[in-house]
């Protein structure tokens, strides 16, 4: 590995100060926060402004805000993101930690589509596949995604739709489903016990994009032979961390 270039490191340190600032920064602000020499800071600010990474604030002389070049780079980064590929990588990391089956799914109409899956190494494990489509109300990922919808959109997606049962434990009553979604919103994670598979329980957490929108959910599925209240709590935390890691990869701040 080559050595780090101090000037570049300092320039990036200046830009990253704006991740913690709501508005603009002045040279004295940067000097105080980074403990750098005055001359160095002025040179860095001048250079970053000349390359459009910073822009002077017209109504506040001596203060800078982020420039348009950051937006251009961020937009290009977003264009290159592949949710399925990023999801597979994070799902693999989560599965290596808990040795259970991990899925990443998205919502389409009132169904979920699994876009990534990593299997457990256990002999007894969930049988599923990426690309599979299931009713959202029967799965933890689906309920997590439904819970994230605005009420109006939720009404539209569920309007005239029968809540079919996949197992005797599936939710088929619209009132019960809405009550479950309210609880999920309050808790921040979703759980389903034998609602899509009579031998499996799952826990899921939301995945957000750079704008903070819930675009997917990550779940951990466990056969009932390995399920317990203690295991549920442990896996809920792990699912939330995995979903946070994937959110961070998609540009969401504060995901971890």
Secondary structure, 3 states (H helix, E strand, C coil): CCCCCHHHHHHHHHHHHHHCCCCCEEHHHHHHHHCCCHHHHHHHHHHHHHCCCEEECCCCCCEEEECHHHHHHHHHHHHHCCHHHHHHHHHHHHHHHHCCEEEEEEEECCEEEEEEEECCCCCCCCCCCCCCEEEHHHCHHHHHHHHCCCHHHHHHHHCCCCCCCCCCCCCCCHHHHHHHHHHHHHHCEEEEECCCCCCEEEEEEEEECCCCCEEEEEEEEEEHHHCCHHHHHHHHHHHHHHHHHHHHHCCCCCCC
